[in-house]
Amino acid sequence: MQESFELAINTLIRRAIEENGSTITHTEIANTLGISLEDFTKYYNSENTPADIFKVLREHYKRYLGNAIFVKSIETWELDEDEFEDEDEEML
């Protein structure tokens, strides 16, 4: 299971606003992590962020992130098409 940089960043930003009304930008976070905004954006948009980035992120923003692990969960549901056809007929 791969940790989600995007989810960690979104949580960090949301909690900073909720706790003290502070807005933390992607640029500020990138500077804190010691990476370029380009690398930040690459990690934000992919599922392949190096573990050491999460380590530094947690060290600097422990107040907002604690030791939580941020993973996305995707569920797939198969729907019975016949069920929808019956509903469509009833609407007519």
Disulfide bonds with the S-S distance in Angstrom:
none
